[in-house]
Amino acid sequence: PHFLFNTLNAGAQLAMMEEAQRTYDYIQNTAEFFRYNVREGNTTVHLADEINLIDHYIYILNVRFSGDIKYEKTIDENIVDVLMPSMILQPIVENSVNHGIKEMEGRGKISLRVYSEDGFVCISVKDNGIGMSQEMIDKVLSGELTEEEKPSPVGAHGIGMDNVIKRLRLFTDREDSVSIISEGEGKGTEVIIKLVKEE
């Protein structure tokens, strides 16, 4: 990891010397993304840290895909200090991009919303992609997807939804800590996480 960060830092300094601001920004975002992944491991973090990671991740994707992903955030800043497992939001956003947006026509959109409801801190990741059937949603939530049904575009090496759901249920001790909503084909998908508000 140190070699990687030093190499990226050298690239950022080179970009700055050459007055290549966009390249500098890209390298800095990439370095922050990797730094978080290496540092956090399987630890507990603040929601604010997870949101920052998504900001870096979407920035990197938009450089790679020429700004094709519209990203909107509505965040209640009063509740972003709630604790949660690390590396939860990025795999959800990655799923939205790889399995929702990439396969649709038109411009993809990811909406991230953090709000309070019924004593919970709620985190919503919503896309305008191809949507999911209720049968597929039920299989994802119950962990019953077969290997053939699991989509694997780029992310066989990544953290899958199975892992995310299991870790959240273990952390919250609640089966309903994750829900998935889709109104059907072509109508997008929303993943909602419920965390217990700390007193």
C-alpha positions in Angstrom: 0.0 0.0 0.0 2.8 2.5 0.8 4.4 2.0 -2.5 1.0 2.5 -4.2 0.3 5.7 -2.3 3.9 7.0 -2.9 3.6 6.3 -6.6 0.2 8.0 -6.9 1.5 11.0 -4.9 4.5 11.3 -7.3 2.0 11.2 -10.2 -0.1 13.9 -8.5 3.0 16.1 -8.0 4.0 15.6 -11.6 0.5 16.6 -12.8 0.7 19.7 -10.6 4.1 20.7 -12.0 2.7 20.3 -15.5 -0.4 22.3 -14.5 -2.7 19.4 -15.4 -5.4 20.1 -12.8 -7.9 17.5 -14.0 -5.2 14.8 -13.9 -4.1 16.0 -10.4 -7.7 15.8 -9.2 -8.2 12.3 -10.6 -5.0 11.0 -9.0 -5.9 12.5 -5.7 -9.4 11.0 -5.7 -7.9 7.6 -6.7 -5.4 7.8 -3.8 -8.1 8.7 -1.3 -10.2 5.8 -2.5 -7.4 3.3 -2.1 -6.3 4.7 1.2 -9.7 4.2 2.7 -9.9 0.6 1.4 -6.5 -0.3 2.9 -6.9 1.6 6.2 -10.5 0.6 7.1 -10.5 -3.1 6.4 -13.4 -4.7 8.2 -13.8 -2.0 10.9 -16.5 0.4 12.1 -16.6 3.9 10.7 -18.7 7.0 10.7 -21.4 7.3 8.0 -19.6 10.5 6.9 -16.5 8.5 5.9 -18.6 6.1 3.8 -20.2 9.1 2.0 -16.8 10.6 1.3 -15.7 7.3 -0.2 -18.8 7.4 -2.5 -17.8 11.0 -3.6 -14.3 9.7 -4.6 -15.8 6.6 -6.3 -18.3 8.5 -8.4 -15.6 11.0 -9.4 -13.4 8.2 -10.6 -16.2 6.5 -12.5 -17.1 9.8 -14.2 -13.6 10.2 -15.4 -13.6 6.7 -16.7 -17.0 7.0 -18.4 -16.9 10.6 -19.6 -19.3 12.0 -17.0 -22.1 9.6 -17.9 -23.3 9.2 -14.3 -25.3 12.0 -12.7 -24.8 12.0 -8.9 -27.2 13.7 -6.4 -26.9 13.8 -2.6 -29.4 14.9 0.0 -27.7 14.5 3.4 -28.9 15.3 6.9 -25.5 16.4 8.2 -26.8 16.1 11.8 -26.8 12.3 11.7 -23.6 11.4 9.6 -21.7 10.6 12.8 -23.6 7.4 13.2 -21.4 4.3 13.2 -21.6 1.5 10.6 -19.4 -1.2 9.2 -16.9 0.0 6.6 -17.2 -0.7 2.9 -21.0 -0.9 2.8 -22.1 1.9 0.5 -19.5 1.5 -2.2 -20.5 -2.1 -3.1 -24.1 -1.0 -3.3 -23.3 1.9 -5.6 -21.1 -0.4 -7.7 -24.0 -2.8 -8.0 -26.2 0.1 -9.1 -23.8 1.1 -11.8 -22.8 -2.4 -13.0 -26.2 -4.1 -12.9 -28.6 -1.1 -13.2 -27.1 1.8 -15.2 -24.6 0.1 -17.5 -27.4 -1.9 -19.2 -29.8 0.9 -19.8 -30.1 3.5 -22.5 -29.7 7.1 -21.6 -27.8 8.8 -18.8 -27.5 6.9 -15.5 -28.3 8.6 -12.2 -27.4 7.7 -8.6 -29.1 9.4 -5.7 -27.8 9.2 -2.2 -30.1 10.3 0.6 -29.5 10.2 4.4 -32.5 11.0 6.6 -34.1 10.2 10.0 -37.3 8.1 10.2 -38.9 6.3 13.1 -35.8 6.6 15.3 -33.5 5.2 12.6 -30.8 6.7 10.4 -31.8 5.8 6.9 -29.5 5.6 3.9 -31.0 5.3 0.5 -29.0 4.5 -2.7 -31.3 4.8 -5.7 -30.6 4.4 -9.4 -32.7 5.0 -12.5 -31.5 1.7 -14.1 -33.1 -1.4 -15.5 -34.9 -2.3 -12.2 -35.4 -5.7 -10.5 -38.2 -8.2 -10.3 -39.6 -9.0 -6.9 -38.4 -12.6 -7.3 -34.8 -11.4 -7.8 -35.1 -9.0 -4.8 -36.4 -11.8 -2.6 -33.5 -14.0 -3.7 -30.9 -11.3 -3.0 -32.2 -10.6 0.5 -32.5 -14.3 1.4 -29.0 -15.1 0.0 -30.6 -17.7 -2.3 -29.0 -16.5 -5.6 -27.3 -19.3 -7.5 -23.8 -18.8 -8.9 -25.4 -18.6 -12.4 -27.8 -15.9 -11.3 -25.2 -13.7 -9.7 -24.1 -11.1 -12.2 -20.4 -10.7 -12.5 -19.4 -8.0 -15.0 -16.2 -6.7 -13.4 -16.7 -7.4 -9.8 -16.1 -11.1 -9.1 -13.2 -9.8 -6.9 -15.3 -7.1 -5.2 -17.5 -7.2 -2.1 -20.9 -8.5 -3.1 -24.4 -7.7 -1.8 -24.4 -11.0 0.1 -21.5 -9.8 2.2 -23.0 -6.3 2.7 -26.4 -7.7 3.8 -24.8 -10.2 6.2 -22.5 -7.7 7.8 -25.3 -5.1 8.2 -27.6 -7.7 9.8 -24.8 -8.8 12.2 -23.9 -5.2 13.0 -27.5 -4.1 13.7 -28.9 -7.4 14.9 -31.9 -6.8 12.7 -33.2 -8.7 9.7 -34.8 -5.6 8.3 -31.6 -3.5 8.3 -31.6 -3.7 4.5 -34.5 -3.5 2.1 -34.6 -3.4 -1.7 -37.3 -1.7 -3.7 -38.0 -1.7 -7.4 -41.3 -1.0 -9.2 -40.3 -3.3 -12.0 -38.4 -3.4 -15.3 -36.9 0.0 -16.4 -38.0 1.7 -13.2 -34.7 1.7 -11.2 -33.8 0.2 -7.9 -33.5 1.6 -4.4 -31.5 0.0 -1.5 -32.4 1.3 1.9 -30.2 0.8 5.0 -31.6 1.4 8.5 -29.1 2.1 11.3 -30.1 2.6 15.0 -29.7 6.3 16.0 -27.2 6.7 18.8 -28.5 8.6 21.8 
